[in-house]
Each structure stands twice: as C-alpha cells, then as structure tokens.
Amino acid sequence: MGGARPLALLVEDEAAQREILAYNLGAEGLDVVETPNGAEALELAADHPPDIVILDWMLPGLSGIEVCRRLKLREETRGVPVIMISARTEEVDRVRGLETGADDYVVKPYSVIELMARVRAQLRRTRAAAVGAQLVHEGIVMDSEAHRVFVDGGEVKLGPTEYRLLATLLEKPGRVWSREQLLDRVWGRDIYVDSRTVDVHVGRLRKALGATGASGPIRTVRGAGYALG
C-alpha cells in the first residue's frame, strides 16, 4: 500500500451508527466507503478491494453473514479481514460468524473505542504477516513476502487469521501452544477474544490444509493446546 491510507468498507444499515463509525474510522487515518446494503457492499468490494471490512450481521436483503461468505470466496477479497458486528450474543451465533469467515466478532452494544482497537489490531497483523522470511516445515511452505502458502507443492488459500495462526505454529514446530498463548500471539493481548475462537480457527486451518491431502499436521494436545507436527 505504500503511503496510501488504508480503505475501510463499512456496512451498517443504522444511519446514526454508520455516521459515528465512519467518523471514528476517519479519525484513525482510514478512508471510508460506506453502505447500508449488503448487495452494494459486494459491488463496492469488487470495484475497490478494501483493507478491512466492518460488517453488520442484520442487514436488509442480503445478510451480513452471506456478504462475509461471498467475500471470503472471492480471490481478491479472501485475505481481507472482516470484523462482524451483531446483536446476536449466543455462542452458537459467534461460532457461526467465525466459521463463515469473519476474523473478529463484536457484540452490540459495543464500545467504539474497543472496536477501533480491533480495527487497528487487524490492520497491524495483516501488514506484519506480509513481511518476513520463508517458513518451512515438512511439506508446508509459507512465503511471507508473497503472502502465499503451499502444501506439498499445492497452494492453499487462507484467511488472514488462519494465516497468522499457521505462521505462529510454523515458528516452532512441535511446540505445544495453549489457547491463551495463541490468543496473545494471533489476536493480541489488548483484545478480548473467547478461547473458543481459537478452536474455530484451528478447525478452519485444518480444513484448508486438509484440502490438499495433507495428513493432519496440527495436533490437539488434550488439556494443553495445539502443536504443529
């Protein structure tokens, strides 16, 4: 991106809330394109892929959960972090949002200050993940400079959170990482995320790696956490 300001796509149907969020995103140094409509959000993302998406679940017409699913299916927006905002507080809803591809899930009513911290954290991690050396373990190769992952020669498409999770595991193959340690490394200590979120993203990472025929490189260590190899 060079010196360009990052672009945020804000999808929120409540006008007053959208105005508040747009103002605060601008104050954070982001350019903001906004819409109250899910279908229009997909068009905007196709025309100008954003650096981050703040997406309300409950939208008229096309729901936020469906918008997220379609963004994660598209090549040009698969790696864009999505923060989903929802009044749905049940764990099953949070898990559904994450499994659909959201990288973070914020429950209404929320603190705008906390939401901006989550935006900064997602942007910071996305940029950091794009820089660094190549990581290799057995048949897994992570090219951090090109932001690409290969397993046994086949390319694997990962979302930004799964990418950071795999990068952490690749740093020290064989090391057992607790859920709390992974939360600190992948999401950050300044952000509260339920430990169940780690399980969801590990599941998504396993599914992506397994699509290439890899034989389950991520181990679950009962009562301790997860390890690579």
N, C-alpha and C positions, 0 to 999 in steps of 0.2 A: 504493500500500500504506500510505501514511501512516507511522504509528509502529509498525505491526504487525511482528512478527518474520516474516522470510521462512520459507516452508514448503518443506522438502526431502522428496521421496519417495525412499526408499532401498529398492532391490530387490536383495537378495542372499540366496542360499539357504544360505550357510555361517553358522551361528548365531554363532560366535565372531567372525568378521569383521564381521558385521552389528552386533554389540554394540559393537565398537571404533569403527566408523564412526559409529554413532548417537551415541555419547558425544562424539566429536570434533566432529560437526556441531552438537550442542547447545552445546558449548563455544564454537563460532563464533557463537552467537547465533541459531541456526535452530531452529524447531520441526521435529520429525522424525516422519513417519509411515513405518512400515517393513513390509515383507512379503518372504517368501521365494518368492513365487509370481507369475508373470507375468500371469496372468489377473486375479488380485486387484489387481495394480498398476494395471491399466487401469480397474478399478472405482473404486479409490481416487482416481485422477486425474480421473475423471469426476465424482465426488462433490465433491471439493475440489481444483481445479487447483493444482498446486504451483508454486513459483517456480523450482525446479530439480529434476532427476531424476538420481540416481546409480544406474546400471543395470548389473548383471552380465550378460554375454552368455550364459553357460552356466547356464540355469535349468531345473528340471524342468517338463515340459509345454511351455508356451509359451515360446519362447526370448527372450532379451533383444533380439535383432535384430528379431524380429517385434513385440515390445512397442514398440520405438522407432519402427518403421514405422507402427504404428497411432496412436501418439501424434502423429506428425507429420501424419497425415491428418485428425485432428480439429481443428475450428476453435478450440476452447477451449484446446487444448494445443499447437498448432502452433508457437507462439512460445516455448515453454518450453525452455530449454537442457537438453540431455541429455549427461551425461558417462558414456560407456560404459567399463566395466571388463572386461578379458578376459585370459585366459591365452594367447590366440592372438597370437603375436608376428610372424607373417609380414606383409609389406607388403600383400599381397592382402586379408588379413583387416582390417587397419586401414582400407584404402580402402573395403572393403565396409561397414564400420561407419559411416564418414563419409558414404558415398553413401546409406545408408539414412536418414540424418538426424541422426546423432549430431553434437554440436558439439565434442566432445573425446573422445579415446580414450586410456585409460590401461592399460598392460600390467602384469599381475601377474608377479612380486611388485612392489609399488609402495610408495613412501614415503607414509605417511598425511599427513605434513607437506606434501608436494608436492600430494597430492590436495586438501587443504584450501585450498591456494593457488589451485588451479584452480577450486575452488568459488567462492572469493571473487572471482576474476577474472571468471567467467561472470556472477555476480550484479551486479558493478560495471558491466560492459559493458551488460548488459540494461537497467539503470536509466539509464545515461548515454545510451543510444540512444533512450530515451523522452522525452528533454528536448532542446529546441533549436529552431532556426529551420527554415523550409521550404527544401529544396534542390531546385533545378530545373535540368534540362539537356535541351534539345530536348523530346522527348515524355515525359521521366521527371520525375515529381514525388514527392518524399519529404516527407511531413508528419510531422515528428519528434514533434510534440506528440501526435498521434493514433496514431503508430506505424503508419502506412499508406503504401503505395507504389502509384502509379498510372503506367501507361504508355499514352500516347495515350488517356487517359480511362478505361481499364480497370484495375481494382485487381489487383495482383499479390501473392500470398501468399508471404512469405519467412520462413525460419527466422531465429533471432537472429544467427547467424554471417553468413549471406548479407546480412542487413540491415546489419550493421556494415561488411561489405565494400563494399556499394554506397554507404553513407554516405561511406566513405573516398574512393572513386573520384569521387563527386559533389563532394567538396570542391574538387577542382582538375581539371575535365575537360580531357583532353588530356595531362595529366602522366603520364609512364611511372613506374609503381611497381614496384620489384623485389620478388621474393618475400620477401626478408628484410625490406624496409620494410613490406610488408603484414602479415607475421607480427608485427612490432613493434606496428603500429597496431591490428590486429584482435584478435590473441591476447595481446599484451603481452610485454615483454622478460623478465619474470620466469618465463615459462612456456616450456619447450622443446617445440616442435612441428616435425615434419619439414616441409621445404619442399614436399613432395609434397601435403601437406594443402591448401596454397593452390590448387593446380591442381584438386583435387577440388571445393572450394567455389566456385571460379570457374566450373567446369562446371555446378554446381547453379544458380548465379545466372544463367548464360546460358540454361539450360533454362527457368527461371521467367520470365525476361524474354521469351524467345522464344515462350512460350505465348500471349502477347498479339499476336503478329505483328510484334514489334519486330525490326528488321533488324540483329541482332548488334551492339549498341552497344559491347561490350567487345572491344578489340583485343589480340591477342597480339603483342608485340614481341619477335621472336626474339633470344634471348641477353640480354634486358633485363628483361622482365616484362609487365605489363598496363597498359592505359590505357582510359579511357572516352572514346569518340568519336575 
